[in-house]
Amino acid sequence: MRTAPTILHLDMDAFFASVEQASKPSLRGKAVVVGGLGPRGVVATASYEARVFGVHSAMPMGQARRLAPNAAYLVPRFHLYKSISERVMELLRALSPLVEPLSLDEAFVDLEAGGVAWDEPSARLAGIKLRADIRAVTGLTGSVGLAASKMLAKIASEAAKPDGLVVIEPGTERAMLGPMSVRTLPGVGPATGDHLRRAGITTVEEIVEAGEDELVRLLGKAHGHGLYAMALARDDRPVVAERETKSVSVEDTYDVDIHDRTRVGLEVQRLAERCVRRLRGAGLSGRTIVLKVRRYDFSTLTRSETLRGPTDDPAVIREAAARLLDSVDTTGGVRLLGVGVSGLADYTQEDLFAQAAGERAVAEGPVEEHAAAVAAEEQPSLAERRWPAGHDVRHTEFGHGWVQGSGLGRVTVRFETPDSEPGRVRTFRVDDPDLEAADPLPLVLRGPDGGGRVPGPGPQAGSSVPASLPKS
């Protein structure tokens, strides 16, 4: 393990919810929950104000509504989150060539590899500057942990939340970890934690006292050895710049089980189209098409078909997914469908187009007609338009706003922008021709000098003073 805290872990604070608060002045300082709003939806992110009521990620949305009935419940805007994430990752890559993204809002950075830090003071300065740059570029806050290993850097960033910076200096790791719960260590979930608790082990120090042999007896060889090493603060894992993508997939969970076989087939085709768009967006192709079906009784079936070579052709993937569906009994109803592609490559095999058609000749015309039909299918009439809560709209008279809710033929919109005061609320018919979906507005305004200007107070007002992890 290195001798300076030059591994940085960044974790954006309540990322999805913070983006929503930053873009909607009326929600700043209020409880916001982002996730699937249907009966089977789950919480993706809860703002810190919502967490006070016990709402947390992965919680069923129904339970969240019971805990925080007055919170704002919004449908995710993933395109916006991704665009902001890309700007944050650009800042990280300016620090070092070794950046390991874990998700849209989280990453490790090897500061030493970038030459920006070599000891505790230089690492701390890099962390302070990064947090300031993130605020200037995105208007959001992130928490930073600095340590000599990835495990400890992540623990430090968790201790820094929200909107803080914590440094774990080499040599203090054991004393710091000792009194912490065993759940602090990576890989110790509820089941392992309960197993250890029944053996009288609840803290990291008690793991060390129990000894490696006892851990192996309790948890098995691999997990026991690994957990004992972590309890001793041993973690030599390097920051890996590129994580190899193993598959590309999309899936949908339906509020009501789908029983109609024709609709199931159409949904699979739609998912295949979405999967192809994601595949092409990543510049990839793949050989193995995977279909996932979760039935009414929660049983999950997976079927796959491997082609002669990699493809990103929508006709190939659509037809392979349809063939896989033919082998699945959906009589009792379907609650989730997914289509994926694995065996990825960065090239395609042109003659696979013939494979998709089997023995019939396929011309460009039918494929284009199918794509046109899908596109037409996805363009609803004015009366059929859906208005997801939290999504952006524009009205010809009142300007930019966002959907507060819809139902019974009406849609309620709050008209405000990231740099405005909290706006007024108005209600329209869902088929109002003057109302249309809009793209999100930038969270940060550009000043005359090209620099960013944050339009209003941040979603959380944390201290900008670097914190120190308490030692015991």
FIPA-976389 format. One record per residue (C-alpha): residue number from 1; chain; x, y, z. Coordinates in nm, 3 decimals, always signed. Layout:
BEGIN
k,c,east,north,up
NUM,A,X,Y,Z
...
***
This chain:
BEGIN
k,c,east,north,up
1,A,+0.000,+0.000,+0.000
2,A,+0.128,+0.350,-0.078
3,A,+0.258,+0.589,+0.187
4,A,+0.056,+0.899,+0.090
5,A,-0.325,+0.954,+0.064
6,A,-0.315,+0.998,-0.314
7,A,-0.616,+0.784,-0.408
8,A,-0.927,+1.000,-0.433
9,A,-1.286,+0.881,-0.422
10,A,-1.554,+1.121,-0.542
11,A,-1.921,+1.063,-0.464
12,A,-2.169,+1.325,-0.581
13,A,-2.420,+1.413,-0.309
14,A,-2.768,+1.261,-0.367
15,A,-2.691,+1.306,-0.735
16,A,-3.026,+1.262,-0.913
17,A,-3.220,+1.447,-0.645
18,A,-2.960,+1.725,-0.630
19,A,-2.985,+1.776,-1.006
20,A,-3.362,+1.810,-0.970
21,A,-3.329,+2.058,-0.685
22,A,-3.072,+2.263,-0.875
23,A,-3.295,+2.283,-1.182
24,A,-3.617,+2.354,-0.989
25,A,-3.590,+2.651,-0.745
26,A,-3.918,+2.560,-0.573
27,A,-3.768,+2.224,-0.459
28,A,-3.448,+2.355,-0.302
29,A,-3.431,+2.261,+0.062
30,A,-3.732,+2.030,+0.030
31,A,-3.775,+1.653,+0.025
32,A,-3.729,+1.513,-0.327
33,A,-3.753,+1.147,-0.430
34,A,-3.651,+1.029,-0.777
35,A,-3.748,+0.688,-0.912
36,A,-4.019,+0.479,-1.072
37,A,-4.357,+0.620,-0.971
38,A,-4.568,+0.316,-1.061
39,A,-4.696,+0.058,-0.811
40,A,-4.377,-0.145,-0.859
41,A,-4.138,+0.148,-0.872
42,A,-3.836,+0.184,-0.645
43,A,-3.644,+0.485,-0.516
44,A,-3.336,+0.569,-0.725
45,A,-3.222,+0.862,-0.510
46,A,-3.364,+1.059,-0.218
47,A,-3.252,+1.408,-0.121
48,A,-3.105,+1.459,+0.223
49,A,-3.428,+1.627,+0.326
50,A,-3.620,+1.310,+0.231
51,A,-3.371,+1.085,+0.411
52,A,-3.470,+1.250,+0.739
53,A,-3.801,+1.064,+0.704
54,A,-3.627,+0.731,+0.646
55,A,-3.648,+0.725,+0.265
56,A,-3.347,+0.567,+0.095
57,A,-3.234,+0.422,-0.237
58,A,-3.382,+0.087,-0.349
59,A,-3.683,+0.131,-0.119
60,A,-4.023,+0.045,-0.274
61,A,-4.185,+0.370,-0.385
62,A,-4.506,+0.287,-0.200
63,A,-4.317,+0.267,+0.128
64,A,-4.139,+0.596,+0.052
65,A,-4.473,+0.769,-0.005
66,A,-4.599,+0.646,+0.331
67,A,-4.286,+0.775,+0.507
68,A,-4.273,+1.111,+0.327
69,A,-4.619,+1.185,+0.183
70,A,-4.540,+1.550,+0.117
71,A,-4.216,+1.496,-0.075
72,A,-4.187,+1.573,-0.446
73,A,-4.185,+1.247,-0.643
74,A,-4.018,+1.274,-0.983
75,A,-3.945,+1.049,-1.280
76,A,-3.568,+1.028,-1.359
77,A,-3.419,+1.237,-1.642
78,A,-3.128,+1.008,-1.727
79,A,-3.010,+1.201,-2.032
80,A,-2.958,+1.507,-1.814
81,A,-2.785,+1.309,-1.538
82,A,-2.553,+1.151,-1.792
83,A,-2.459,+1.485,-1.950
84,A,-2.372,+1.631,-1.609
85,A,-2.181,+1.315,-1.517
86,A,-1.971,+1.351,-1.832
87,A,-1.867,+1.701,-1.727
88,A,-1.767,+1.576,-1.382
89,A,-1.566,+1.291,-1.534
90,A,-1.386,+1.541,-1.759
91,A,-1.272,+1.726,-1.447
92,A,-1.144,+1.400,-1.299
93,A,-0.955,+1.308,-1.616
94,A,-0.787,+1.647,-1.605
95,A,-0.634,+1.535,-1.274
96,A,-0.509,+1.193,-1.382
97,A,-0.512,+0.941,-1.666
98,A,-0.621,+0.679,-1.412
99,A,-0.991,+0.743,-1.346
100,A,-1.215,+0.448,-1.258
101,A,-1.585,+0.536,-1.287
102,A,-1.811,+0.320,-1.072
103,A,-2.139,+0.483,-1.179
104,A,-2.267,+0.815,-1.311
105,A,-2.192,+0.986,-0.980
106,A,-1.894,+0.801,-0.836
107,A,-1.530,+0.737,-0.931
108,A,-1.179,+0.664,-0.806
109,A,-0.882,+0.877,-0.919
110,A,-0.511,+0.800,-0.881
111,A,-0.374,+1.149,-0.814
112,A,-0.014,+1.028,-0.800
113,A,-0.038,+0.891,-1.155
114,A,-0.142,+1.237,-1.274
115,A,+0.144,+1.408,-1.093
116,A,-0.092,+1.639,-0.904
117,A,-0.034,+1.488,-0.557
118,A,+0.254,+1.314,-0.384
119,A,+0.184,+1.374,-0.014
120,A,-0.099,+1.469,+0.221
121,A,-0.092,+1.850,+0.165
122,A,-0.086,+1.823,-0.216
123,A,-0.360,+1.560,-0.214
124,A,-0.577,+1.776,+0.011
125,A,-0.529,+2.077,-0.218
126,A,-0.626,+1.867,-0.521
127,A,-0.943,+1.755,-0.341
128,A,-1.035,+2.111,-0.241
129,A,-0.986,+2.236,-0.598
130,A,-1.187,+1.949,-0.745
131,A,-1.486,+2.023,-0.524
132,A,-1.472,+2.391,-0.618
133,A,-1.445,+2.307,-0.989
134,A,-1.742,+2.071,-0.970
135,A,-1.952,+2.342,-0.807
136,A,-1.845,+2.597,-1.068
137,A,-1.913,+2.370,-1.366
138,A,-2.229,+2.191,-1.253
139,A,-2.373,+2.388,-0.962
140,A,-2.371,+2.066,-0.757
141,A,-2.172,+1.936,-0.460
142,A,-1.962,+1.625,-0.425
143,A,-1.791,+1.461,-0.130
144,A,-1.426,+1.362,-0.152
145,A,-1.232,+1.097,+0.035
146,A,-0.852,+1.072,+0.022
147,A,-0.651,+0.774,+0.143
148,A,-0.373,+0.534,+0.050
149,A,-0.615,+0.269,-0.082
150,A,-0.945,+0.245,-0.266
151,A,-1.129,+0.089,+0.027
152,A,-1.024,+0.362,+0.268
153,A,-1.084,+0.644,+0.018
154,A,-1.443,+0.525,-0.024
155,A,-1.492,+0.504,+0.353
156,A,-1.352,+0.857,+0.381
157,A,-1.590,+1.000,+0.119
158,A,-1.884,+0.842,+0.299
159,A,-1.769,+1.009,+0.620
160,A,-1.739,+1.340,+0.432
161,A,-2.103,+1.348,+0.322
162,A,-2.262,+1.575,+0.242
163,A,-2.038,+1.831,+0.071
164,A,-1.715,+1.766,+0.256
165,A,-1.361,+1.633,+0.230
166,A,-1.199,+1.376,+0.459
167,A,-0.837,+1.260,+0.452
168,A,-0.722,+0.936,+0.614
169,A,-0.352,+0.971,+0.675
170,A,-0.138,+0.659,+0.631
171,A,-0.056,+0.502,+0.966
172,A,-0.393,+0.590,+1.121
173,A,-0.603,+0.335,+0.932
174,A,-0.620,+0.059,+1.195
175,A,-0.715,+0.295,+1.477
176,A,-0.980,+0.454,+1.259
177,A,-1.135,+0.128,+1.136
178,A,-1.134,-0.054,+1.470
179,A,-1.455,+0.079,+1.629
180,A,-1.649,+0.089,+1.301
181,A,-1.928,-0.156,+1.223
182,A,-1.839,-0.463,+1.019
183,A,-2.090,-0.331,+0.763
184,A,-1.841,-0.055,+0.682
185,A,-1.619,-0.303,+0.497
186,A,-1.689,-0.377,+0.129
187,A,-1.869,-0.706,+0.073
188,A,-2.034,-0.717,+0.415
189,A,-2.405,-0.696,+0.344
190,A,-2.702,-0.770,+0.569
191,A,-2.662,-1.149,+0.547
192,A,-2.288,-1.154,+0.622
193,A,-2.335,-0.890,+0.890
194,A,-2.600,-1.101,+1.065
195,A,-2.382,-1.410,+1.039
196,A,-2.092,-1.227,+1.205
197,A,-2.319,-1.075,+1.468
198,A,-2.443,-1.419,+1.570
199,A,-2.077,-1.514,+1.620
200,A,-2.030,-1.212,+1.847
201,A,-1.849,-0.999,+1.588
202,A,-1.994,-0.652,+1.532
203,A,-1.691,-0.423,+1.485
204,A,-1.387,-0.427,+1.260
205,A,-1.157,-0.467,+1.560
206,A,-1.351,-0.778,+1.665
207,A,-1.284,-0.923,+1.319
208,A,-0.911,-0.881,+1.382
209,A,-0.941,-1.030,+1.730
210,A,-1.134,-1.332,+1.598
211,A,-0.846,-1.417,+1.366
212,A,-0.820,-1.527,+1.007
213,A,-0.885,-1.896,+1.074
214,A,-1.213,-1.821,+1.253
215,A,-1.328,-1.599,+0.966
216,A,-1.250,-1.872,+0.714
217,A,-1.450,-2.116,+0.925
218,A,-1.746,-1.876,+0.942
219,A,-1.746,-1.737,+0.588
220,A,-1.544,-1.972,+0.371
221,A,-1.192,-1.948,+0.238
222,A,-1.216,-1.666,-0.018
223,A,-1.447,-1.437,+0.180
224,A,-1.275,-1.506,+0.512
225,A,-0.924,-1.427,+0.385
226,A,-1.044,-1.117,+0.202
227,A,-1.241,-0.977,+0.495
228,A,-0.953,-1.029,+0.737
229,A,-0.717,-0.841,+0.504
230,A,-0.960,-0.550,+0.480
231,A,-0.999,-0.538,+0.860
232,A,-0.622,-0.491,+0.874
233,A,-0.659,-0.204,+0.623
234,A,-0.481,-0.405,+0.352
235,A,-0.601,-0.314,+0.003
236,A,-0.359,-0.310,-0.289
237,A,-0.617,-0.286,-0.567
238,A,-0.504,-0.037,-0.834
239,A,-0.722,+0.230,-0.991
240,A,-0.821,+0.084,-1.329
241,A,-0.883,+0.345,-1.597
242,A,-1.108,+0.142,-1.826
243,A,-1.356,-0.114,-1.704
244,A,-1.434,-0.357,-1.984
245,A,-1.801,-0.351,-2.076
246,A,-1.926,-0.709,-2.073
247,A,-2.280,-0.650,-2.200
248,A,-2.531,-0.388,-2.306
249,A,-2.892,-0.432,-2.201
250,A,-3.224,-0.259,-2.139
251,A,-3.526,-0.372,-1.942
252,A,-3.868,-0.247,-1.835
253,A,-4.084,-0.335,-1.535
254,A,-4.457,-0.298,-1.598
255,A,-4.704,-0.153,-1.350
256,A,-4.958,-0.418,-1.452
257,A,-4.870,-0.768,-1.571
258,A,-4.889,-0.808,-1.949
259,A,-5.103,-1.107,-2.052
260,A,-5.153,-1.039,-2.421
261,A,-4.891,-1.234,-2.617
262,A,-4.896,-0.989,-2.906
263,A,-4.816,-0.698,-2.677
264,A,-4.537,-0.898,-2.513
265,A,-4.388,-0.948,-2.860
266,A,-4.415,-0.577,-2.940
267,A,-4.249,-0.485,-2.612
268,A,-3.960,-0.721,-2.687
269,A,-3.918,-0.559,-3.029
270,A,-3.918,-0.213,-2.873
271,A,-3.659,-0.320,-2.617
272,A,-3.443,-0.466,-2.893
273,A,-3.452,-0.129,-3.074
274,A,-3.349,+0.052,-2.756
275,A,-3.071,-0.197,-2.695
276,A,-2.936,-0.139,-3.047
277,A,-2.936,+0.237,-2.995
278,A,-2.738,+0.195,-2.674
279,A,-2.503,-0.053,-2.841
280,A,-2.433,+0.180,-3.133
281,A,-2.396,+0.476,-2.900
282,A,-2.109,+0.290,-2.732
283,A,-1.955,+0.197,-3.068
284,A,-1.999,-0.174,-2.996
285,A,-2.149,-0.487,-3.147
286,A,-2.211,-0.830,-3.000
287,A,-2.257,-1.199,-3.075
288,A,-2.494,-1.318,-2.802
289,A,-2.853,-1.195,-2.777
290,A,-3.014,-1.238,-2.435
291,A,-3.382,-1.224,-2.343
292,A,-3.493,-1.183,-1.981
293,A,-3.851,-1.252,-1.873
294,A,-3.984,-1.216,-1.519
295,A,-4.325,-1.377,-1.492
296,A,-4.627,-1.306,-1.274
297,A,-4.498,-1.538,-0.998
298,A,-4.157,-1.359,-0.984
299,A,-3.981,-1.650,-1.156
300,A,-3.716,-1.515,-1.392
301,A,-3.620,-1.690,-1.716
302,A,-3.319,-1.608,-1.931
303,A,-3.275,-1.728,-2.289
304,A,-2.980,-1.659,-2.517
305,A,-2.870,-1.719,-2.876
306,A,-2.515,-1.683,-3.005
307,A,-2.467,-1.566,-3.364
308,A,-2.183,-1.646,-3.604
309,A,-2.022,-1.308,-3.545
310,A,-2.080,-0.970,-3.379
311,A,-2.357,-0.741,-3.503
312,A,-2.528,-0.414,-3.425
313,A,-2.796,-0.462,-3.690
314,A,-3.145,-0.392,-3.551
315,A,-3.306,-0.654,-3.778
316,A,-3.071,-0.925,-3.652
317,A,-3.123,-0.842,-3.287
318,A,-3.501,-0.798,-3.321
319,A,-3.546,-1.134,-3.489
320,A,-3.314,-1.315,-3.249
321,A,-3.509,-1.172,-2.954
322,A,-3.836,-1.281,-3.116
323,A,-3.703,-1.635,-3.163
324,A,-3.600,-1.647,-2.797
325,A,-3.945,-1.529,-2.690
326,A,-4.102,-1.818,-2.881
327,A,-3.943,-2.056,-2.629
328,A,-4.091,-1.883,-2.323
329,A,-4.438,-1.947,-2.180
330,A,-4.595,-1.612,-2.083
331,A,-4.947,-1.743,-2.024
332,A,-4.976,-1.627,-1.662
333,A,-4.853,-1.275,-1.734
334,A,-4.523,-1.088,-1.753
335,A,-4.403,-0.820,-1.509
336,A,-4.056,-0.750,-1.656
337,A,-3.888,-0.788,-1.995
338,A,-3.529,-0.723,-2.094
339,A,-3.312,-0.755,-2.405
340,A,-2.934,-0.755,-2.394
341,A,-2.628,-0.818,-2.607
342,A,-2.303,-0.973,-2.480
343,A,-1.986,-1.109,-2.639
344,A,-1.903,-0.752,-2.733
345,A,-1.664,-0.631,-3.003
346,A,-1.591,-0.305,-3.179
347,A,-1.661,-0.440,-3.528
348,A,-1.951,-0.610,-3.709
349,A,-1.990,-0.901,-3.946
350,A,-2.174,-0.767,-4.248
351,A,-2.320,-1.096,-4.370
352,A,-2.519,-1.139,-4.047
353,A,-2.801,-0.948,-4.213
354,A,-2.871,-1.259,-4.416
355,A,-2.869,-1.470,-4.101
356,A,-3.148,-1.263,-3.950
357,A,-3.369,-1.328,-4.250
358,A,-3.314,-1.703,-4.254
359,A,-3.411,-1.836,-4.594
360,A,-3.609,-1.532,-4.705
361,A,-3.445,-1.241,-4.883
362,A,-3.443,-0.921,-4.686
363,A,-3.423,-0.584,-4.854
364,A,-3.371,-0.246,-4.692
365,A,-3.733,-0.151,-4.753
366,A,-3.902,-0.377,-4.492
367,A,-3.646,-0.283,-4.227
368,A,-3.702,+0.085,-4.293
369,A,-4.077,+0.031,-4.289
370,A,-4.051,-0.144,-3.953
371,A,-3.841,+0.141,-3.812
372,A,-4.092,+0.393,-3.945
373,A,-4.375,+0.196,-3.788
374,A,-4.195,+0.188,-3.454
375,A,-4.127,+0.561,-3.476
376,A,-4.489,+0.632,-3.561
377,A,-4.597,+0.411,-3.275
378,A,-4.381,+0.615,-3.039
379,A,-4.533,+0.947,-3.152
380,A,-4.862,+0.972,-2.961
381,A,-5.147,+1.199,-3.054
382,A,-5.205,+1.515,-2.849
383,A,-5.470,+1.338,-2.644
384,A,-5.241,+1.039,-2.574
385,A,-4.933,+1.234,-2.466
386,A,-4.780,+1.136,-2.132
387,A,-4.640,+1.399,-1.898
388,A,-4.389,+1.237,-1.656
389,A,-4.357,+1.419,-1.324
390,A,-4.045,+1.634,-1.316
391,A,-3.983,+1.640,-1.690
392,A,-3.933,+1.963,-1.883
393,A,-4.199,+2.136,-2.090
394,A,-4.240,+2.462,-2.277
395,A,-4.556,+2.666,-2.324
396,A,-4.584,+2.919,-2.605
397,A,-4.708,+3.188,-2.364
398,A,-4.556,+3.100,-2.025
399,A,-4.217,+2.964,-2.133
400,A,-4.014,+2.688,-1.970
401,A,-4.142,+2.478,-1.682
402,A,-4.168,+2.127,-1.544
403,A,-4.449,+1.883,-1.484
404,A,-4.572,+1.867,-1.125
405,A,-4.829,+1.600,-1.202
406,A,-5.096,+1.483,-1.442
407,A,-5.420,+1.289,-1.443
408,A,-5.789,+1.304,-1.533
409,A,-5.704,+1.474,-1.860
410,A,-5.509,+1.757,-1.695
411,A,-5.141,+1.836,-1.649
412,A,-5.005,+2.074,-1.385
413,A,-4.691,+2.271,-1.467
414,A,-4.469,+2.493,-1.255
415,A,-4.302,+2.761,-1.467
416,A,-3.950,+2.827,-1.342
417,A,-3.590,+2.789,-1.456
418,A,-3.265,+2.714,-1.269
419,A,-3.184,+3.088,-1.242
420,A,-3.535,+3.215,-1.160
421,A,-3.730,+3.256,-0.840
422,A,-3.977,+2.977,-0.753
423,A,-4.239,+2.992,-1.026
424,A,-4.615,+2.991,-1.055
425,A,-4.824,+2.681,-1.112
426,A,-5.078,+2.646,-1.394
427,A,-5.297,+2.360,-1.512
428,A,-5.372,+2.270,-1.874
429,A,-5.553,+2.002,-2.071
430,A,-5.317,+1.717,-2.161
431,A,-5.390,+1.787,-2.528
432,A,-5.316,+2.161,-2.508
433,A,-5.142,+2.237,-2.842
434,A,-4.941,+2.519,-2.682
435,A,-4.768,+2.280,-2.442
436,A,-4.483,+2.056,-2.556
437,A,-4.198,+1.852,-2.413
438,A,-3.868,+2.041,-2.389
439,A,-3.499,+1.979,-2.331
440,A,-3.357,+2.052,-1.985
441,A,-3.194,+2.390,-1.931
442,A,-2.830,+2.413,-1.815
443,A,-2.785,+2.426,-1.439
444,A,-2.497,+2.673,-1.460
445,A,-2.502,+2.995,-1.660
446,A,-2.197,+3.100,-1.859
447,A,-2.061,+3.444,-1.774
448,A,-1.901,+3.685,-2.021
449,A,-1.558,+3.542,-1.940
450,A,-1.675,+3.190,-2.023
451,A,-1.673,+3.084,-1.660
452,A,-1.963,+2.923,-1.484
453,A,-2.206,+3.109,-1.261
454,A,-2.424,+2.910,-1.028
455,A,-2.778,+3.048,-1.060
456,A,-2.886,+3.001,-0.700
457,A,-2.809,+2.832,-0.372
458,A,-2.695,+2.472,-0.409
459,A,-2.918,+2.182,-0.321
460,A,-2.725,+2.129,-0.001
461,A,-2.526,+2.391,+0.183
462,A,-2.244,+2.187,+0.330
463,A,-1.925,+2.323,+0.479
464,A,-1.642,+2.397,+0.238
465,A,-1.387,+2.342,+0.512
466,A,-1.209,+2.007,+0.471
467,A,-1.306,+1.772,+0.748
468,A,-1.087,+1.530,+0.937
469,A,-1.208,+1.182,+1.014
470,A,-1.235,+1.150,+1.391
471,A,-0.984,+0.913,+1.545
472,A,-1.058,+0.698,+1.844
***
